[in-house]
Amino acid sequence: MEIEEEKAYFKIENLESASWAFKKLQELNKQFDTNNIFANKELNKILEWQKKENETIESSKLYFEGLLQEYYRGLKADNPKAKISTPWGRVSSRKQPDKWTYNELDTIAWLKANQRNSLIRIKEELDKTEFKKLYSKGVDLETGEQIPGIKIEQQEEKIVISVED
């Protein structure tokens, strides 16, 4: 309630009142930090409990999944199309594609050395820094043509308030 009254009736008219406002901001920042410190301590305690409880659960899940996998592999050895299906879950398998790992620099160098340039993709992108230097208003100054794809939005001045600790 006090802050709302101050908002409604207080006006900064000189350095003294500006200093008072900065002091209020300092107090509010301290309260904010205190709240965050308290909340983080409580959150850490809860997260530690959650982690401990979930580790136990995860260990049990891995155990039962291992049992199911072992049983499934036994079935699959006898029948390549084997599946396990119950009202509480299913076990099946799917082929997965091979995983490719690339060292792009080595591969590109090899492709260039073996004249396989069609397998190398070159990415085109706008050099925005140079573009802004040449066409500062988004217009070709020589022809007066508006350059397509350019939208320039005027930005308001940003006011920065820095409260000293």
Rosetta blueprint (number, residue, H / E / L):
1 M L
2 E H
3 I H
4 E H
5 E H
6 E H
7 K H
8 A H
9 Y H
10 F L
11 K L
12 I L
13 E L
14 N L
15 L H
16 E H
17 S H
18 A H
19 S H
20 W H
21 A H
22 F H
23 K H
24 K H
25 L H
26 Q H
27 E H
28 L H
29 N H
30 K H
31 Q H
32 F H
33 D H
34 T H
35 N H
36 N H
37 I H
38 F H
39 A H
40 N H
41 K H
42 E H
43 L H
44 N H
45 K H
46 I H
47 L H
48 E H
49 W H
50 Q H
51 K H
52 K H
53 E H
54 N H
55 E H
56 T H
57 I H
58 E H
59 S H
60 S H
61 K H
62 L H
63 Y H
64 F H
65 E H
66 G H
67 L H
68 L H
69 Q H
70 E H
71 Y H
72 Y H
73 R H
74 G H
75 L H
76 K H
77 A H
78 D H
79 N L
80 P L
81 K L
82 A L
83 K L
84 I E
85 S E
86 T E
87 P L
88 W L
89 G E
90 R E
91 V E
92 S L
93 S L
94 R L
95 K L
96 Q L
97 P L
98 D L
99 K L
100 W L
101 T L
102 Y L
103 N L
104 E H
105 L H
106 D H
107 T H
108 I H
109 A H
110 W H
111 L H
112 K H
113 A H
114 N L
115 Q L
116 R L
117 N H
118 S H
119 L H
120 I L
121 R L
122 I L
123 K L
124 E L
125 E L
126 L L
127 D L
128 K H
129 T H
130 E H
131 F H
132 K H
133 K H
134 L H
135 Y L
136 S L
137 K L
138 G L
139 V E
140 D L
141 L L
142 E L
143 T L
144 G L
145 E L
146 Q E
147 I L
148 P L
149 G L
150 I L
151 K L
152 I L
153 E L
154 Q L
155 Q L
156 E L
157 E L
158 K L
159 I L
160 V L
161 I L
162 S L
163 V L
164 E L
165 D L
